[in-house]
Amino acid sequence: MHPIIVIPSRLASTRLPRKPLADIGGVPMIVRVVRQALAAQIGPVVVAAADDEILEAVKGIPGVRGVLTDSELASGSDRVHAALTDVDPGGAHDVVINLQGDLPLIAPSSLTAVLKPLVDPAVDIGTLAAPVTSDAERDASQVVKIACDFEGSDVTRALYFSRQPIPWGAGPYWHHVGVYAWRRTALEHFVALAPSVLERRESLEQLRALEAGMTIGCARIDHAPQGVDTPADLEHVRGLV
């Protein structure tokens, strides 16, 4: 595999406007995410920005390339695809890691882990799962759960994703960490598809891939990193750095 990390980022956020530039310990959030990506040392790092201000924030960081993408693109996956087409038109990188720009505390080791499912040639997309550790986490609609079973392994297949607690019955629940390792061919196929019925119903983009018959593999990590989606999340993360 020859991976590249692409971080989609835009200022327009409903719950937390101008989120990528939010100050965390004197550093813009997007810069903290970039630093974690660089620390993983698994490939080039690209910021796919919808706004010039984001590019200014990462300008001058060694090893990082910024690409301005169309602000009207519908999703982060579309933004990643657009940036990849710009920076690597020849297809030297056969795997692209889509790292969300609101995960300033993501461990570099998690970016290595997300590649593990792709060791199996039958897997189209790799992603991450962490144990759910509380009832509140299990029941929160903003925490996406995965129906899967690791069976003593650290890699397994995702059967479904939902904002509801799944599956039913006694047993562990798995928190989906929204980092993806796409085979390039899978990403190209995905962005050409129209949004699917279940994707629209759950408001979860990954369901489009499952409905299209694509295989998503999950790598287990110990803890879900704190993401930043709301002002409360931002204050929490500020207290952790």
N, C-alpha and C positions, 0 to 999 in steps of 0.2 A: 504493500500500500504506500501511496505517496500523498499524504494528507495535507490539506491547507485549512486553516481556521478562518472563518468569516463571521464577523460580529455585526448583525443588522441593528441599526439604531436610528431613531427618529425622535424629534422633540414633541410631536403631537401625541400626547397621552391623556386619555380621558380622566383617569384617577389621579395622576401625578404629572401635570404639565411640565415640560422641559426636564424630564426625569434623567436623561443621560448626563446632564450638566450639574445635577444635584451635588452639592458639596458633601463629601464624606471625609472627615479628618483633613480638610484642606486640599483634597484632591477630587476632581470631577469623577463621578461614578464610572463613566465610560473609560477613563484612564485606568481605574482600578481593575476593570474587567480585562483591558488590554494587557496589563502587567501580569495577570494570572495566566492569560493565554501564552504570553511569551515565556513564562516560567515553565510551561509544560514541555517546551523544546521538541515539538513534534512536527513542525512545519511553519511556513510563512503565516503571518497574521494580517488580515485585511479588515478594515472597518467599512462596512457598507452603509453610508450615511444618507439620510433623506434631507439633511440640512447642512449648510456650510459651517455653521457654528460648531457642529460636532467635529468636522474635519479640522477646524482650528484647534480644538481641544487636544487632538491626538497628533497634531503636526509636530514634527521634530523628534518623535519617539523612535529611536533606532529599531529597525526591524519591522516597522509597521507601515502599511500602505493604506491610505484612505481613498475611497471611491465615492463620488457623489452619484446617487441613484435617484430615479424618478420618485418624487414625493407621493405620487398617486398609486404606487404599487400596493396591491391589496394585502400582502402579508410579509412576514419576515423571510419566509422561504423564497418568495418571489424576489425579494431584495438580495438575498444571498445568491440566487441564480444569476441575477443581473450583474452583480459585482464579479462573480466568477467568470462570466463570459467576457467581461472587460479585462481582467487581469491575467487570465489564462486561456486565451482563445484556442491555443493549440492542444489543450487537454493534458498537460503534463501531470496535473493532480487528478487522480482517479477517485479520491475520497475528499469530501468537504465536511468539516465540522461546523455546524450552525450553533454558535455560542450566543445565548441571549445576552443582550447588553444590560440586563438588570440583575445580574448575578455577580456582584462585586466580591463575594467571598467564596466563589467556586474554587475548589482545590485543583491545582494543576494535575494531580493524580487522577481526578475524575475525567479529565480530557483524554488521558491515556486509556482509562477504563472504557470509555464510550466506543472505542475502536474494537474492543474484544468480540462483540457479536459478529463483526464482519469477517472474522476468521472463517466462519461458515459461509461458503459461497452461495448458499440458498437464502441468506439474509440480505435484504435490500437496504435496511436502515438500522443503525444502532442507536440506543438511547439509554437512559439511566433510571434506576429504581432504588429507593431507599426505604427502610422499614418505617411505617407509621408508628409513632411512639405515644400517641394520646388520643382520647376520644374526640377532643376538639379538632385535632389535625384530621382525623378520619372523616368527621362530619362537615368540615369546611368546604364550601363549594369551590373556593379558589384553589384548593389542593386537589389536583387531578390524581385519581387512583387507577392502578393497573390491575387487570385480572391476569394473573400469571402465577407460576409455581416454580421456585428455584430448585426444589428437590435436592438440596445439598450442594448444588452447583452455584457458581457466581454469574452464570449466563443462562438465559432462558428466552422463550418466545412470548411476546405480548399478544394476548387474545382479544383484549378490549380495553379501552380507556373511558373513564367516566368521572364526572364531578360528584357522583353519588358513591357511597361506600360499596365497593364490589370486591370479590364475589360475596354472595350470601353465605351465612353460616360461620361456624367457629374456625378460626385460623388467622394468620397474619394478613395485614393490609400493606399495600405497597404504594408509596408516594412517587409519582412520576416527576422526575427532574427534567425539565424541558431543554435538554441539550441533545442534538442529533448528529450522528455521523452518517452522511448520505453517500452511497455510491453515486458517482456523478450521473451515470445513466438513470438511476432511480430518481434523482432530483429533476432531471430533464423531463422524465415521464410525468412526474407528479405535478409540476407547474403547468403542464399542458392540459391537465384534467380540470373540469369544472368542479366547484365546491359540491360535496355530496350531501345527501339527505341527513345522515347521522352527524356529519361535521357541522351542519347548520343547527341541528337540534341541540347538540351538546356544546356547541361553540368550541370545538376541538379539531384543529386542522389535521392531526395525525389520523383521525378516523377516515379521512378521504383516502389515505394510503391503504388502510385495511380494507375498505370497501372496494378498492380497485384490485384487491388480490395481492398486494405487496406484503412482504414479511418484515416485521419489526422485531428485532432482538433487543433484550434488556440486559445490561450489565448491572450487577448489584454493587452499590456503594454503602458505606456504613451510615452516613448522615446526609439528609437533604440540606443543601446550602440555603441560607436565608436569602430569598429573593426580595426585590423592592418593587412593589406594585401600588402601595398607598403611602400617604404621609406617615402613618404609624409604622409601616415597615421601614421607612427611611430612618426614623428616629431610633428604631431598634438596632439597625445596622450601625448607625453612628455610635451607639453605645458599645459595640463589639470591637471597634477598631482603635 
